[in-house]
Amino acid sequence: MAADVNSYDAWFRAQVQAALEDARTGTSQVQVMQAAQALIDAKRQIEPKS
């Protein structure tokens, strides 16, 4: 069990470090919410209300 914990800890730390070193620009929360709202609006136009 300890090996699993140590293995997961090493994997998790590597993932965090990779994310911190990632130079790509991110997507703002506003952009994500606008895209989500557009999907919701499009779905509402396709499906009739019950």
N, CA, C and O atoms as a GROMACS GRO file, in nm:
protein
  200
    1MET      N    1   0.082  -0.119   0.000
    1MET     CA    2   0.000   0.000   0.000
    1MET      C    3   0.087   0.126   0.000
    1MET      O    4   0.055   0.223  -0.068
    2ALA      N    5   0.195   0.124   0.076
    2ALA     CA    6   0.283   0.241   0.082
    2ALA      C    7   0.344   0.271  -0.054
    2ALA      O    8   0.364   0.387  -0.090
    3ALA      N    9   0.374   0.165  -0.130
    3ALA     CA   10   0.430   0.185  -0.263
    3ALA      C   11   0.331   0.258  -0.353
    3ALA      O   12   0.369   0.344  -0.432
    4ASP      N   13   0.203   0.224  -0.340
    4ASP     CA   14   0.100   0.291  -0.419
    4ASP      C   15   0.092   0.439  -0.383
    4ASP      O   16   0.078   0.524  -0.470
    5VAL      N   17   0.100   0.468  -0.254
    5VAL     CA   18   0.094   0.607  -0.207
    5VAL      C   19   0.214   0.684  -0.258
    5VAL      O   20   0.200   0.796  -0.307
    6ASN      N   21   0.332   0.625  -0.248
    6ASN     CA   22   0.453   0.692  -0.296
    6ASN      C   23   0.450   0.711  -0.446
    6ASN      O   24   0.491   0.815  -0.497
    7SER      N   25   0.402   0.611  -0.517
    7SER     CA   26   0.392   0.619  -0.662
    7SER      C   27   0.295   0.729  -0.703
    7SER      O   28   0.324   0.809  -0.792
    8TYR      N   29   0.180   0.733  -0.638
    8TYR     CA   30   0.081   0.837  -0.668
    8TYR      C   31   0.136   0.975  -0.636
    8TYR      O   32   0.118   1.070  -0.712
    9ASP      N   33   0.204   0.988  -0.522
    9ASP     CA   34   0.261   1.116  -0.482
    9ASP      C   35   0.361   1.165  -0.586
    9ASP      O   36   0.360   1.282  -0.623
   10ALA      N   37   0.446   1.077  -0.633
   10ALA     CA   38   0.545   1.114  -0.736
   10ALA      C   39   0.475   1.155  -0.865
   10ALA      O   40   0.514   1.253  -0.928
   11TRP      N   41   0.372   1.080  -0.905
   11TRP     CA   42   0.298   1.113  -1.026
   11TRP      C   43   0.230   1.248  -1.011
   11TRP      O   44   0.237   1.332  -1.102
   12PHE      N   45   0.164   1.270  -0.897
   12PHE     CA   46   0.093   1.394  -0.873
   12PHE      C   47   0.187   1.514  -0.875
   12PHE      O   48   0.158   1.616  -0.938
   13ARG      N   49   0.299   1.502  -0.809
   13ARG     CA   50   0.398   1.611  -0.807
   13ARG      C   51   0.450   1.642  -0.948
   13ARG      O   52   0.471   1.758  -0.983
   14ALA      N   53   0.470   1.538  -1.028
   14ALA     CA   54   0.515   1.558  -1.166
   14ALA      C   55   0.409   1.630  -1.248
   14ALA      O   56   0.442   1.715  -1.331
   15GLN      N   57   0.283   1.597  -1.225
   15GLN     CA   58   0.174   1.663  -1.297
   15GLN      C   59   0.165   1.811  -1.260
   15GLN      O   60   0.147   1.897  -1.346
   16VAL      N   61   0.178   1.840  -1.132
   16VAL     CA   62   0.173   1.979  -1.085
   16VAL      C   63   0.291   2.057  -1.143
   16VAL      O   64   0.274   2.169  -1.191
   17GLN      N   65   0.410   1.999  -1.139
   17GLN     CA   66   0.528   2.067  -1.192
   17GLN      C   67   0.513   2.093  -1.342
   17GLN      O   68   0.548   2.200  -1.390
   18ALA      N   69   0.462   1.995  -1.414
   18ALA     CA   70   0.442   2.014  -1.558
   18ALA      C   71   0.342   2.126  -1.585
   18ALA      O   72   0.362   2.206  -1.677
   19ALA      N   73   0.238   2.134  -1.505
   19ALA     CA   74   0.138   2.240  -1.522
   19ALA      C   75   0.200   2.377  -1.492
   19ALA      O   76   0.171   2.474  -1.562
   20LEU      N   77   0.283   2.384  -1.390
   20LEU     CA   78   0.347   2.511  -1.356
   20LEU      C   79   0.444   2.556  -1.466
   20LEU      O   80   0.462   2.676  -1.488
   21GLU      N   81   0.507   2.461  -1.532
   21GLU     CA   82   0.605   2.493  -1.636
   21GLU      C   83   0.542   2.513  -1.774
   21GLU      O   84   0.611   2.554  -1.867
   22ASP      N   85   0.415   2.486  -1.788
   22ASP     CA   86   0.348   2.497  -1.916
   22ASP      C   87   0.338   2.644  -1.958
   22ASP      O   88   0.278   2.725  -1.888
   23ALA      N   89   0.398   2.677  -2.070
   23ALA     CA   90   0.403   2.816  -2.116
   23ALA      C   91   0.283   2.855  -2.200
   23ALA      O   92   0.267   2.972  -2.236
   24ARG      N   93   0.199   2.759  -2.233
   24ARG     CA   94   0.082   2.793  -2.316
   24ARG      C   95  -0.010   2.888  -2.241
   24ARG      O   96  -0.017   2.886  -2.118
   25THR      N   97  -0.080   2.970  -2.316
   25THR     CA   98  -0.178   3.058  -2.252
   25THR      C   99  -0.301   2.978  -2.217
   25THR      O  100  -0.338   2.884  -2.288
   26GLY      N  101  -0.362   3.014  -2.111
   26GLY     CA  102  -0.481   2.943  -2.066
   26GLY      C  103  -0.608   3.004  -2.123
   26GLY      O  104  -0.604   3.102  -2.197
   27THR      N  105  -0.718   2.944  -2.089
   27THR     CA  106  -0.849   2.994  -2.128
   27THR      C  107  -0.911   3.058  -2.005
   27THR      O  108  -0.916   2.997  -1.898
   28SER      N  109  -0.958   3.180  -2.022
   28SER     CA  110  -1.015   3.248  -1.906
   28SER      C  111  -1.149   3.187  -1.868
   28SER      O  112  -1.215   3.122  -1.949
   29GLN      N  113  -1.187   3.209  -1.745
   29GLN     CA  114  -1.314   3.158  -1.695
   29GLN      C  115  -1.429   3.220  -1.773
   29GLN      O  116  -1.530   3.154  -1.798
   30VAL      N  117  -1.415   3.344  -1.813
   30VAL     CA  118  -1.518   3.412  -1.891
   30VAL      C  119  -1.536   3.343  -2.026
   30VAL      O  120  -1.649   3.322  -2.070
   31GLN      N  121  -1.427   3.307  -2.092
   31GLN     CA  122  -1.435   3.239  -2.221
   31GLN      C  123  -1.502   3.102  -2.207
   31GLN      O  124  -1.584   3.064  -2.291
   32VAL      N  125  -1.468   3.031  -2.102
   32VAL     CA  126  -1.528   2.900  -2.079
   32VAL      C  127  -1.677   2.913  -2.056
   32VAL      O  128  -1.756   2.836  -2.112
   33MET      N  129  -1.717   3.008  -1.974
   33MET     CA  130  -1.858   3.026  -1.943
   33MET      C  131  -1.937   3.072  -2.067
   33MET      O  132  -2.051   3.030  -2.086
   34GLN      N  133  -1.877   3.157  -2.149
   34GLN     CA  134  -1.944   3.199  -2.272
   34GLN      C  135  -1.964   3.081  -2.367
   34GLN      O  136  -2.071   3.068  -2.427
   35ALA      N  137  -1.865   2.996  -2.379
   35ALA     CA  138  -1.877   2.878  -2.465
   35ALA      C  139  -1.982   2.783  -2.410
   35ALA      O  140  -2.060   2.726  -2.487
   36ALA      N  141  -1.985   2.765  -2.279
   36ALA     CA  142  -2.084   2.677  -2.218
   36ALA      C  143  -2.225   2.732  -2.239
   36ALA      O  144  -2.318   2.658  -2.270
   37GLN      N  145  -2.240   2.862  -2.223
   37GLN     CA  146  -2.372   2.924  -2.242
   37GLN      C  147  -2.416   2.912  -2.388
   37GLN      O  148  -2.535   2.891  -2.414
   38ALA      N  149  -2.325   2.925  -2.482
   38ALA     CA  150  -2.359   2.909  -2.623
   38ALA      C  151  -2.408   2.768  -2.651
   38ALA      O  152  -2.503   2.749  -2.727
   39LEU      N  153  -2.344   2.668  -2.590
   39LEU     CA  154  -2.389   2.530  -2.606
   39LEU      C  155  -2.529   2.510  -2.547
   39LEU      O  156  -2.614   2.444  -2.608
   40ILE      N  157  -2.552   2.566  -2.431
   40ILE     CA  158  -2.684   2.555  -2.367
   40ILE      C  159  -2.790   2.622  -2.454
   40ILE      O  160  -2.897   2.565  -2.477
   41ASP      N  161  -2.760   2.742  -2.503
   41ASP     CA  162  -2.857   2.814  -2.587
   41ASP      C  163  -2.887   2.738  -2.715
   41ASP      O  164  -3.003   2.732  -2.758
   42ALA      N  165  -2.784   2.680  -2.776
   42ALA     CA  166  -2.804   2.604  -2.900
   42ALA      C  167  -2.890   2.481  -2.873
   42ALA      O  168  -2.977   2.447  -2.953
   43LYS      N  169  -2.867   2.416  -2.762
   43LYS     CA  170  -2.944   2.297  -2.726
   43LYS      C  171  -3.091   2.334  -2.702
   43LYS      O  172  -3.181   2.259  -2.740
   44ARG      N  173  -3.114   2.446  -2.639
   44ARG     CA  174  -3.252   2.490  -2.612
   44ARG      C  175  -3.327   2.520  -2.742
   44ARG      O  176  -3.448   2.499  -2.749
   45GLN      N  177  -3.258   2.569  -2.842
   45GLN     CA  178  -3.322   2.601  -2.970
   45GLN      C  179  -3.360   2.475  -3.044
   45GLN      O  180  -3.459   2.475  -3.118
   46ILE      N  181  -3.284   2.367  -3.027
   46ILE     CA  182  -3.308   2.243  -3.098
   46ILE      C  183  -3.422   2.163  -3.035
   46ILE      O  184  -3.508   2.111  -3.106
   47GLU      N  185  -3.420   2.153  -2.902
   47GLU     CA  186  -3.518   2.070  -2.832
   47GLU      C  187  -3.636   2.154  -2.784
   47GLU      O  188  -3.617   2.257  -2.719
   48PRO      N  189  -3.757   2.110  -2.814
   48PRO     CA  190  -3.874   2.182  -2.765
   48PRO      C  191  -3.887   2.162  -2.613
   48PRO      O  192  -3.845   2.061  -2.558
   49LYS      N  193  -3.947   2.262  -2.548
   49LYS     CA  194  -3.967   2.251  -2.403
   49LYS      C  195  -4.077   2.151  -2.375
   49LYS      O  196  -4.172   2.140  -2.452
   50SER      N  197  -4.064   2.079  -2.265
   50SER     CA  198  -4.165   1.979  -2.226
   50SER      C  199  -4.272   2.042  -2.142
   50SER      O  200  -4.366   1.974  -2.101
   0.00000   0.00000   0.00000
